[in-house]
């Protein structure tokens, strides 16, 4: 169906245009997963819950962790 609307080259160009965005979101997801696993304090179940949120919500979970938890941890521990 899409090939009927677009030619073969347009599909390749769309793919190549989206590739950097996909790679950047994957790298950000891995970075936040590693950051949470290595630097999050192990008080209670916070670390496990954040890792599960990042794992199952992918880049949206990583963004939530980045915006919600990282600034708080930097403020509390001076990291």
C-alpha positions as CSV (number, residue, x, y, z in Angstrom):
1,X,0.0,0.0,0.0
2,X,2.7,2.5,0.9
3,X,4.7,1.5,-2.1
4,X,1.7,2.5,-4.2
5,X,1.7,6.0,-2.8
6,X,5.5,6.4,-2.6
7,X,8.1,5.1,-4.9
8,X,11.0,2.9,-3.7
9,X,13.4,5.8,-3.3
10,X,11.1,7.8,-1.1
11,X,10.7,4.9,1.4
12,X,14.5,4.6,1.5
13,X,14.9,8.3,2.1
14,X,12.3,8.3,4.9
15,X,14.1,5.4,6.5
16,X,17.4,7.2,6.3
17,X,15.9,10.3,7.7
18,X,14.4,8.5,10.7
19,X,17.6,6.4,11.4
20,X,19.5,9.1,13.4
21,X,16.5,9.7,15.6
22,X,16.0,6.0,16.3
23,X,19.7,5.6,17.1
24,X,19.7,8.7,19.4
25,X,16.7,7.4,21.3
26,X,18.3,4.0,21.7
27,X,21.5,5.4,23.0
28,X,19.6,7.7,25.4
29,X,17.6,4.6,26.7
30,X,20.8,2.6,27.3
31,X,22.5,5.6,29.0
32,X,19.6,6.1,31.4
33,X,19.4,2.4,32.1
34,X,23.1,2.2,33.0
35,X,22.9,5.4,35.0
36,X,20.0,4.1,37.0
37,X,21.6,0.7,37.6
38,X,25.0,2.2,38.7
39,X,24.2,5.5,40.4
40,X,20.7,5.2,41.9
41,X,20.8,4.6,45.6
42,X,19.5,1.2,46.7
43,X,17.1,2.6,49.3
44,X,14.0,0.3,49.4
45,X,12.8,-0.8,46.0
46,X,13.4,2.5,44.2
47,X,16.2,1.2,42.0
48,X,14.3,-1.9,40.9
49,X,11.2,0.1,40.2
50,X,13.1,2.7,38.1
51,X,14.9,0.0,36.2
52,X,11.5,-1.7,35.4
53,X,10.0,1.6,34.3
54,X,12.9,2.3,32.0
55,X,12.9,-1.2,30.6
56,X,9.2,-1.5,29.9
57,X,8.5,2.1,28.8
58,X,11.6,2.4,26.7
59,X,12.6,5.9,25.7
60,X,9.6,7.4,27.4
61,X,10.5,5.7,30.7
62,X,14.1,6.9,30.2
63,X,12.8,10.5,29.7
64,X,10.7,10.3,32.8
65,X,13.6,9.0,34.8
66,X,15.9,11.8,33.4
67,X,13.4,14.6,34.2
68,X,12.1,13.3,37.5
69,X,14.9,11.5,39.3
70,X,18.3,12.6,38.0
71,X,17.9,16.3,39.0
72,X,16.6,15.3,42.5
73,X,19.6,12.9,43.0
74,X,22.1,15.5,41.9
75,X,20.5,18.0,44.3
76,X,20.5,15.5,47.2
77,X,23.9,13.9,46.8
78,X,25.8,16.7,45.0
79,X,26.9,14.4,42.1
